[in-house]
């Protein structure tokens, strides 16, 4: 997972391997994603949009607008690890860039008490087989349920607010990501999310490879 900033009038080519799928989230600004023959196919994205590119689809991000574009980009860590059940979930998925303006309802994916995951890039929405992406919200004074994510790898980017990701013996160790921070959750790590503060909700974007796996403990 990375942040990519593109100045007005500039363009960029994402550095992912063409064997990988790409999931993106627009933090701020607008841009056009160009793909296809001679990059003639164009798709507009704006703030709070998610987008997905399948494997073997070169694309260019161009910013013809007056403000900088800020993107969160995530790629699969291991192209051999896929959600094999996903292939049949989006009929005629096609090979182009797919934009998700409105994520699914939270009930469409597994949840953990103390947080709300709202899926956007998934097998159901875009036919993704390598990567899954959602928005995540934790409200103040909420201490979440212990859980882990099986064999999946997880990366998160904080958009606003702050919270603690607690782990270790009696969950005594923690990190406290704030706006602009990234966090990585390795496979099998039992943890919980704690928001002991009086300020705003913690909001972020989360990417998981290859799918959303949640194993909750307790109530």
PAGUVEX-668888 format. One record per residue (C-alpha): residue number from 1; residue in three letters; chain; x, y, z. Coordinates in nm, 3 decimals. Example, Ala and Ser with C-alpha at 12.3 -4.5 7.8 and 13.67 -1.06 7.14 Angstrom:
<rs>
<nr = 1 | rest = ALA | kette = A | X = 1.230 | Y = -0.450 | Z = 0.780>
<nr = 2 | rest = SER | kette = A | X = 1.367 | Y = -0.106 | Z = 0.714>
</rs>
This chain:
<rs>
<nr = 1 | rest = UNK | kette = A | X = 0.000 | Y = 0.000 | Z = 0.000>
<nr = 2 | rest = UNK | kette = A | X = 0.126 | Y = 0.348 | Z = -0.083>
<nr = 3 | rest = UNK | kette = A | X = 0.025 | Y = 0.711 | Z = -0.127>
<nr = 4 | rest = UNK | kette = A | X = 0.060 | Y = 0.857 | Z = -0.475>
<nr = 5 | rest = UNK | kette = A | X = 0.035 | Y = 1.234 | Z = -0.525>
<nr = 6 | rest = UNK | kette = A | X = 0.006 | Y = 1.378 | Z = -0.877>
<nr = 7 | rest = UNK | kette = A | X = 0.038 | Y = 1.752 | Z = -0.931>
<nr = 8 | rest = UNK | kette = A | X = -0.195 | Y = 1.945 | Z = -1.165>
<nr = 9 | rest = UNK | kette = A | X = -0.106 | Y = 1.882 | Z = -1.527>
<nr = 10 | rest = UNK | kette = A | X = 0.111 | Y = 1.581 | Z = -1.446>
<nr = 11 | rest = UNK | kette = A | X = 0.069 | Y = 1.207 | Z = -1.502>
<nr = 12 | rest = UNK | kette = A | X = 0.202 | Y = 0.888 | Z = -1.346>
<nr = 13 | rest = UNK | kette = A | X = 0.229 | Y = 0.519 | Z = -1.428>
<nr = 14 | rest = UNK | kette = A | X = 0.164 | Y = 0.295 | Z = -1.126>
<nr = 15 | rest = UNK | kette = A | X = 0.462 | Y = 0.074 | Z = -1.051>
<nr = 16 | rest = UNK | kette = A | X = 0.281 | Y = -0.253 | Z = -0.990>
<nr = 17 | rest = UNK | kette = A | X = 0.366 | Y = -0.573 | Z = -1.177>
<nr = 18 | rest = UNK | kette = A | X = 0.115 | Y = -0.651 | Z = -1.452>
<nr = 19 | rest = UNK | kette = A | X = 0.047 | Y = -0.987 | Z = -1.286>
<nr = 20 | rest = UNK | kette = A | X = -0.118 | Y = -0.803 | Z = -0.997>
<nr = 21 | rest = UNK | kette = A | X = -0.459 | Y = -0.648 | Z = -0.951>
<nr = 22 | rest = UNK | kette = A | X = -0.473 | Y = -0.288 | Z = -0.828>
<nr = 23 | rest = UNK | kette = A | X = -0.717 | Y = -0.130 | Z = -0.583>
<nr = 24 | rest = UNK | kette = A | X = -0.723 | Y = 0.247 | Z = -0.539>
<nr = 25 | rest = UNK | kette = A | X = -0.898 | Y = 0.506 | Z = -0.322>
<nr = 26 | rest = UNK | kette = A | X = -0.907 | Y = 0.878 | Z = -0.401>
<nr = 27 | rest = UNK | kette = A | X = -0.831 | Y = 1.074 | Z = -0.084>
<nr = 28 | rest = UNK | kette = A | X = -0.865 | Y = 1.412 | Z = -0.256>
<nr = 29 | rest = UNK | kette = A | X = -0.869 | Y = 1.567 | Z = -0.601>
<nr = 30 | rest = UNK | kette = A | X = -0.982 | Y = 1.429 | Z = -0.936>
<nr = 31 | rest = UNK | kette = A | X = -0.812 | Y = 1.250 | Z = -1.224>
<nr = 32 | rest = UNK | kette = A | X = -0.859 | Y = 1.043 | Z = -1.536>
<nr = 33 | rest = UNK | kette = A | X = -0.746 | Y = 0.681 | Z = -1.561>
<nr = 34 | rest = UNK | kette = A | X = -0.639 | Y = 0.596 | Z = -1.917>
<nr = 35 | rest = UNK | kette = A | X = -0.616 | Y = 0.238 | Z = -2.043>
<nr = 36 | rest = UNK | kette = A | X = -0.671 | Y = 0.031 | Z = -2.356>
<nr = 37 | rest = UNK | kette = A | X = -0.517 | Y = 0.077 | Z = -2.700>
<nr = 38 | rest = UNK | kette = A | X = -0.302 | Y = 0.391 | Z = -2.702>
<nr = 39 | rest = UNK | kette = A | X = -0.457 | Y = 0.465 | Z = -2.360>
<nr = 40 | rest = UNK | kette = A | X = -0.764 | Y = 0.596 | Z = -2.539>
<nr = 41 | rest = UNK | kette = A | X = -1.015 | Y = 0.464 | Z = -2.285>
<nr = 42 | rest = UNK | kette = A | X = -1.071 | Y = 0.718 | Z = -2.009>
<nr = 43 | rest = UNK | kette = A | X = -1.244 | Y = 0.692 | Z = -1.672>
<nr = 44 | rest = UNK | kette = A | X = -1.294 | Y = 0.986 | Z = -1.433>
<nr = 45 | rest = UNK | kette = A | X = -1.247 | Y = 0.939 | Z = -1.057>
<nr = 46 | rest = UNK | kette = A | X = -1.295 | Y = 1.187 | Z = -0.773>
<nr = 47 | rest = UNK | kette = A | X = -1.267 | Y = 1.218 | Z = -0.398>
<nr = 48 | rest = UNK | kette = A | X = -1.390 | Y = 0.912 | Z = -0.204>
<nr = 49 | rest = UNK | kette = A | X = -1.413 | Y = 0.696 | Z = -0.518>
<nr = 50 | rest = UNK | kette = A | X = -1.261 | Y = 0.348 | Z = -0.523>
<nr = 51 | rest = UNK | kette = A | X = -1.128 | Y = 0.188 | Z = -0.841>
<nr = 52 | rest = UNK | kette = A | X = -0.997 | Y = -0.148 | Z = -0.956>
<nr = 53 | rest = UNK | kette = A | X = -0.775 | Y = -0.265 | Z = -1.242>
<nr = 54 | rest = UNK | kette = A | X = -0.745 | Y = -0.632 | Z = -1.340>
<nr = 55 | rest = UNK | kette = A | X = -0.419 | Y = -0.806 | Z = -1.421>
<nr = 56 | rest = UNK | kette = A | X = -0.242 | Y = -0.729 | Z = -1.750>
<nr = 57 | rest = UNK | kette = A | X = -0.406 | Y = -0.388 | Z = -1.787>
<nr = 58 | rest = UNK | kette = A | X = -0.147 | Y = -0.110 | Z = -1.822>
<nr = 59 | rest = UNK | kette = A | X = -0.291 | Y = 0.228 | Z = -1.728>
<nr = 60 | rest = UNK | kette = A | X = -0.186 | Y = 0.589 | Z = -1.682>
<nr = 61 | rest = UNK | kette = A | X = -0.318 | Y = 0.832 | Z = -1.421>
<nr = 62 | rest = UNK | kette = A | X = -0.349 | Y = 1.188 | Z = -1.554>
<nr = 63 | rest = UNK | kette = A | X = -0.444 | Y = 1.496 | Z = -1.358>
<nr = 64 | rest = UNK | kette = A | X = -0.582 | Y = 1.767 | Z = -1.590>
<nr = 65 | rest = UNK | kette = A | X = -0.737 | Y = 1.958 | Z = -1.300>
<nr = 66 | rest = UNK | kette = A | X = -0.624 | Y = 2.251 | Z = -1.085>
<nr = 67 | rest = UNK | kette = A | X = -0.567 | Y = 2.067 | Z = -0.756>
<nr = 68 | rest = UNK | kette = A | X = -0.330 | Y = 1.783 | Z = -0.664>
<nr = 69 | rest = UNK | kette = A | X = -0.456 | Y = 1.427 | Z = -0.674>
<nr = 70 | rest = UNK | kette = A | X = -0.390 | Y = 1.208 | Z = -0.368>
<nr = 71 | rest = UNK | kette = A | X = -0.447 | Y = 0.834 | Z = -0.406>
<nr = 72 | rest = UNK | kette = A | X = -0.410 | Y = 0.530 | Z = -0.182>
<nr = 73 | rest = UNK | kette = A | X = -0.292 | Y = 0.240 | Z = -0.399>
<nr = 74 | rest = UNK | kette = A | X = -0.276 | Y = -0.126 | Z = -0.298>
<nr = 75 | rest = UNK | kette = A | X = -0.146 | Y = -0.429 | Z = -0.485>
<nr = 76 | rest = UNK | kette = A | X = -0.150 | Y = -0.801 | Z = -0.423>
<nr = 77 | rest = UNK | kette = A | X = 0.156 | Y = -0.929 | Z = -0.235>
<nr = 78 | rest = UNK | kette = A | X = 0.148 | Y = -1.275 | Z = -0.391>
<nr = 79 | rest = UNK | kette = A | X = -0.011 | Y = -1.330 | Z = -0.731>
<nr = 80 | rest = UNK | kette = A | X = -0.033 | Y = -1.705 | Z = -0.667>
<nr = 81 | rest = UNK | kette = A | X = -0.269 | Y = -1.651 | Z = -0.374>
<nr = 82 | rest = UNK | kette = A | X = -0.616 | Y = -1.586 | Z = -0.506>
<nr = 83 | rest = UNK | kette = A | X = -0.978 | Y = -1.601 | Z = -0.401>
<nr = 84 | rest = UNK | kette = A | X = -1.068 | Y = -1.882 | Z = -0.640>
<nr = 85 | rest = UNK | kette = A | X = -1.440 | Y = -1.858 | Z = -0.565>
<nr = 86 | rest = UNK | kette = A | X = -1.446 | Y = -1.500 | Z = -0.692>
<nr = 87 | rest = UNK | kette = A | X = -1.412 | Y = -1.574 | Z = -1.061>
<nr = 88 | rest = UNK | kette = A | X = -1.782 | Y = -1.641 | Z = -1.116>
<nr = 89 | rest = UNK | kette = A | X = -1.925 | Y = -1.360 | Z = -0.903>
<nr = 90 | rest = UNK | kette = A | X = -1.924 | Y = -1.078 | Z = -1.162>
<nr = 91 | rest = UNK | kette = A | X = -2.059 | Y = -1.194 | Z = -1.499>
<nr = 92 | rest = UNK | kette = A | X = -1.894 | Y = -1.031 | Z = -1.802>
<nr = 93 | rest = UNK | kette = A | X = -1.658 | Y = -0.839 | Z = -1.577>
<nr = 94 | rest = UNK | kette = A | X = -1.455 | Y = -0.717 | Z = -1.873>
<nr = 95 | rest = UNK | kette = A | X = -1.096 | Y = -0.594 | Z = -1.883>
<nr = 96 | rest = UNK | kette = A | X = -1.133 | Y = -0.223 | Z = -1.816>
<nr = 97 | rest = UNK | kette = A | X = -1.092 | Y = 0.002 | Z = -1.514>
<nr = 98 | rest = UNK | kette = A | X = -1.386 | Y = -0.028 | Z = -1.276>
<nr = 99 | rest = UNK | kette = A | X = -1.493 | Y = 0.258 | Z = -1.049>
<nr = 100 | rest = UNK | kette = A | X = -1.700 | Y = 0.209 | Z = -0.734>
<nr = 101 | rest = UNK | kette = A | X = -1.872 | Y = 0.534 | Z = -0.635>
<nr = 102 | rest = UNK | kette = A | X = -2.094 | Y = 0.378 | Z = -0.370>
<nr = 103 | rest = UNK | kette = A | X = -1.954 | Y = 0.093 | Z = -0.159>
<nr = 104 | rest = UNK | kette = A | X = -2.172 | Y = -0.200 | Z = -0.059>
<nr = 105 | rest = UNK | kette = A | X = -2.371 | Y = -0.211 | Z = 0.262>
<nr = 106 | rest = UNK | kette = A | X = -2.168 | Y = -0.320 | Z = 0.565>
<nr = 107 | rest = UNK | kette = A | X = -2.385 | Y = -0.632 | Z = 0.589>
<nr = 108 | rest = UNK | kette = A | X = -2.222 | Y = -0.760 | Z = 0.268>
<nr = 109 | rest = UNK | kette = A | X = -1.902 | Y = -0.863 | Z = 0.449>
<nr = 110 | rest = UNK | kette = A | X = -1.783 | Y = -1.012 | Z = 0.777>
<nr = 111 | rest = UNK | kette = A | X = -1.779 | Y = -0.770 | Z = 1.070>
<nr = 112 | rest = UNK | kette = A | X = -1.616 | Y = -0.744 | Z = 1.413>
<nr = 113 | rest = UNK | kette = A | X = -1.781 | Y = -0.576 | Z = 1.709>
<nr = 114 | rest = UNK | kette = A | X = -1.635 | Y = -0.229 | Z = 1.762>
<nr = 115 | rest = UNK | kette = A | X = -1.575 | Y = -0.135 | Z = 1.399>
<nr = 116 | rest = UNK | kette = A | X = -1.762 | Y = -0.108 | Z = 1.070>
<nr = 117 | rest = UNK | kette = A | X = -1.615 | Y = -0.240 | Z = 0.745>
<nr = 118 | rest = UNK | kette = A | X = -1.787 | Y = -0.117 | Z = 0.428>
<nr = 119 | rest = UNK | kette = A | X = -1.664 | Y = -0.319 | Z = 0.127>
<nr = 120 | rest = UNK | kette = A | X = -1.588 | Y = -0.148 | Z = -0.203>
<nr = 121 | rest = UNK | kette = A | X = -1.340 | Y = -0.359 | Z = -0.403>
<nr = 122 | rest = UNK | kette = A | X = -1.439 | Y = -0.724 | Z = -0.385>
<nr = 123 | rest = UNK | kette = A | X = -1.535 | Y = -1.030 | Z = -0.584>
<nr = 124 | rest = UNK | kette = A | X = -1.896 | Y = -0.916 | Z = -0.573>
<nr = 125 | rest = UNK | kette = A | X = -1.840 | Y = -0.559 | Z = -0.695>
<nr = 126 | rest = UNK | kette = A | X = -1.560 | Y = -0.590 | Z = -0.952>
<nr = 127 | rest = UNK | kette = A | X = -1.464 | Y = -0.957 | Z = -0.976>
<nr = 128 | rest = UNK | kette = A | X = -1.139 | Y = -0.915 | Z = -0.783>
<nr = 129 | rest = UNK | kette = A | X = -0.954 | Y = -1.239 | Z = -0.706>
<nr = 130 | rest = UNK | kette = A | X = -0.629 | Y = -1.108 | Z = -0.552>
<nr = 131 | rest = UNK | kette = A | X = -0.730 | Y = -0.808 | Z = -0.343>
<nr = 132 | rest = UNK | kette = A | X = -1.013 | Y = -0.668 | Z = -0.130>
<nr = 133 | rest = UNK | kette = A | X = -1.060 | Y = -0.307 | Z = -0.013>
<nr = 134 | rest = UNK | kette = A | X = -1.303 | Y = -0.135 | Z = 0.223>
<nr = 135 | rest = UNK | kette = A | X = -1.355 | Y = 0.177 | Z = 0.428>
<nr = 136 | rest = UNK | kette = A | X = -1.328 | Y = 0.134 | Z = 0.804>
<nr = 137 | rest = UNK | kette = A | X = -1.478 | Y = 0.337 | Z = 1.089>
<nr = 138 | rest = UNK | kette = A | X = -1.428 | Y = 0.313 | Z = 1.467>
<nr = 139 | rest = UNK | kette = A | X = -1.623 | Y = 0.551 | Z = 1.692>
<nr = 140 | rest = UNK | kette = A | X = -1.486 | Y = 0.712 | Z = 2.012>
<nr = 141 | rest = UNK | kette = A | X = -1.488 | Y = 0.507 | Z = 2.334>
<nr = 142 | rest = UNK | kette = A | X = -1.526 | Y = 0.179 | Z = 2.146>
<nr = 143 | rest = UNK | kette = A | X = -1.300 | Y = -0.112 | Z = 2.239>
<nr = 144 | rest = UNK | kette = A | X = -1.336 | Y = -0.379 | Z = 1.977>
<nr = 145 | rest = UNK | kette = A | X = -1.354 | Y = -0.754 | Z = 1.979>
<nr = 146 | rest = UNK | kette = A | X = -1.034 | Y = -0.963 | Z = 1.959>
<nr = 147 | rest = UNK | kette = A | X = -0.991 | Y = -1.117 | Z = 1.615>
<nr = 148 | rest = UNK | kette = A | X = -0.745 | Y = -1.215 | Z = 1.344>
<nr = 149 | rest = UNK | kette = A | X = -0.755 | Y = -1.247 | Z = 0.966>
<nr = 150 | rest = UNK | kette = A | X = -0.633 | Y = -1.599 | Z = 0.902>
<nr = 151 | rest = UNK | kette = A | X = -0.373 | Y = -1.631 | Z = 0.627>
<nr = 152 | rest = UNK | kette = A | X = -0.445 | Y = -1.290 | Z = 0.475>
<nr = 153 | rest = UNK | kette = A | X = -0.220 | Y = -0.983 | Z = 0.478>
<nr = 154 | rest = UNK | kette = A | X = -0.376 | Y = -0.650 | Z = 0.576>
<nr = 155 | rest = UNK | kette = A | X = -0.265 | Y = -0.289 | Z = 0.525>
<nr = 156 | rest = UNK | kette = A | X = -0.454 | Y = 0.018 | Z = 0.648>
<nr = 157 | rest = UNK | kette = A | X = -0.425 | Y = 0.392 | Z = 0.582>
<nr = 158 | rest = UNK | kette = A | X = -0.568 | Y = 0.648 | Z = 0.825>
<nr = 159 | rest = UNK | kette = A | X = -0.771 | Y = 0.925 | Z = 0.664>
<nr = 160 | rest = UNK | kette = A | X = -0.882 | Y = 1.101 | Z = 0.983>
<nr = 161 | rest = UNK | kette = A | X = -0.895 | Y = 1.049 | Z = 1.357>
<nr = 162 | rest = UNK | kette = A | X = -0.685 | Y = 0.809 | Z = 1.560>
<nr = 163 | rest = UNK | kette = A | X = -0.718 | Y = 0.472 | Z = 1.731>
<nr = 164 | rest = UNK | kette = A | X = -0.503 | Y = 0.203 | Z = 1.886>
<nr = 165 | rest = UNK | kette = A | X = -0.438 | Y = -0.138 | Z = 1.735>
<nr = 166 | rest = UNK | kette = A | X = -0.364 | Y = -0.357 | Z = 2.038>
<nr = 167 | rest = UNK | kette = A | X = -0.187 | Y = -0.695 | Z = 2.034>
<nr = 168 | rest = UNK | kette = A | X = 0.049 | Y = -0.911 | Z = 2.238>
<nr = 169 | rest = UNK | kette = A | X = -0.002 | Y = -1.046 | Z = 2.590>
<nr = 170 | rest = UNK | kette = A | X = -0.329 | Y = -0.912 | Z = 2.732>
<nr = 171 | rest = UNK | kette = A | X = -0.326 | Y = -0.673 | Z = 2.435>
<nr = 172 | rest = UNK | kette = A | X = -0.071 | Y = -0.462 | Z = 2.621>
<nr = 173 | rest = UNK | kette = A | X = 0.124 | Y = -0.363 | Z = 2.309>
<nr = 174 | rest = UNK | kette = A | X = -0.023 | Y = -0.117 | Z = 2.063>
<nr = 175 | rest = UNK | kette = A | X = 0.038 | Y = 0.122 | Z = 1.778>
<nr = 176 | rest = UNK | kette = A | X = -0.159 | Y = 0.444 | Z = 1.743>
<nr = 177 | rest = UNK | kette = A | X = -0.200 | Y = 0.543 | Z = 1.377>
<nr = 178 | rest = UNK | kette = A | X = -0.318 | Y = 0.895 | Z = 1.297>
<nr = 179 | rest = UNK | kette = A | X = -0.393 | Y = 1.083 | Z = 0.974>
<nr = 180 | rest = UNK | kette = A | X = -0.153 | Y = 0.986 | Z = 0.696>
<nr = 181 | rest = UNK | kette = A | X = -0.017 | Y = 0.682 | Z = 0.880>
<nr = 182 | rest = UNK | kette = A | X = -0.003 | Y = 0.326 | Z = 0.747>
<nr = 183 | rest = UNK | kette = A | X = -0.039 | Y = 0.009 | Z = 0.952>
<nr = 184 | rest = UNK | kette = A | X = 0.033 | Y = -0.354 | Z = 0.860>
<nr = 185 | rest = UNK | kette = A | X = -0.141 | Y = -0.654 | Z = 1.014>
<nr = 186 | rest = UNK | kette = A | X = 0.044 | Y = -0.982 | Z = 0.947>
<nr = 187 | rest = UNK | kette = A | X = -0.141 | Y = -1.310 | Z = 0.900>
<nr = 188 | rest = UNK | kette = A | X = -0.275 | Y = -1.473 | Z = 1.214>
<nr = 189 | rest = UNK | kette = A | X = -0.202 | Y = -1.186 | Z = 1.454>
<nr = 190 | rest = UNK | kette = A | X = -0.475 | Y = -1.168 | Z = 1.719>
<nr = 191 | rest = UNK | kette = A | X = -0.552 | Y = -0.802 | Z = 1.787>
<nr = 192 | rest = UNK | kette = A | X = -0.826 | Y = -0.556 | Z = 1.869>
<nr = 193 | rest = UNK | kette = A | X = -0.895 | Y = -0.192 | Z = 1.783>
<nr = 194 | rest = UNK | kette = A | X = -0.943 | Y = 0.051 | Z = 2.072>
<nr = 195 | rest = UNK | kette = A | X = -1.063 | Y = 0.413 | Z = 2.048>
<nr = 196 | rest = UNK | kette = A | X = -1.027 | Y = 0.552 | Z = 2.402>
<nr = 197 | rest = UNK | kette = A | X = -1.033 | Y = 0.916 | Z = 2.295>
<nr = 198 | rest = UNK | kette = A | X = -1.298 | Y = 1.190 | Z = 2.309>
<nr = 199 | rest = UNK | kette = A | X = -1.231 | Y = 1.321 | Z = 1.959>
<nr = 200 | rest = UNK | kette = A | X = -1.356 | Y = 1.223 | Z = 1.615>
<nr = 201 | rest = UNK | kette = A | X = -1.410 | Y = 0.871 | Z = 1.479>
<nr = 202 | rest = UNK | kette = A | X = -1.114 | Y = 0.690 | Z = 1.331>
<nr = 203 | rest = UNK | kette = A | X = -1.167 | Y = 0.654 | Z = 0.956>
<nr = 204 | rest = UNK | kette = A | X = -0.943 | Y = 0.471 | Z = 0.716>
<nr = 205 | rest = UNK | kette = A | X = -0.906 | Y = 0.255 | Z = 0.408>
<nr = 206 | rest = UNK | kette = A | X = -0.811 | Y = -0.108 | Z = 0.444>
<nr = 207 | rest = UNK | kette = A | X = -0.676 | Y = -0.352 | Z = 0.184>
<nr = 208 | rest = UNK | kette = A | X = -0.651 | Y = -0.726 | Z = 0.232>
<nr = 209 | rest = UNK | kette = A | X = -0.502 | Y = -1.002 | Z = 0.014>
<nr = 210 | rest = UNK | kette = A | X = -0.670 | Y = -1.195 | Z = -0.130>
<nr = 211 | rest = UNK | kette = A | X = -1.009 | Y = -1.152 | Z = 0.041>
<nr = 212 | rest = UNK | kette = A | X = -1.180 | Y = -1.050 | Z = 0.365>
<nr = 213 | rest = UNK | kette = A | X = -1.116 | Y = -1.322 | Z = 0.624>
<nr = 214 | rest = UNK | kette = A | X = -1.230 | Y = -1.256 | Z = 0.982>
<nr = 215 | rest = UNK | kette = A | X = -1.201 | Y = -1.488 | Z = 1.283>
<nr = 216 | rest = UNK | kette = A | X = -1.360 | Y = -1.328 | Z = 1.592>
<nr = 217 | rest = UNK | kette = A | X = -1.312 | Y = -1.432 | Z = 1.955>
<nr = 218 | rest = UNK | kette = A | X = -1.550 | Y = -1.373 | Z = 2.244>
<nr = 219 | rest = UNK | kette = A | X = -1.839 | Y = -1.131 | Z = 2.226>
</rs>
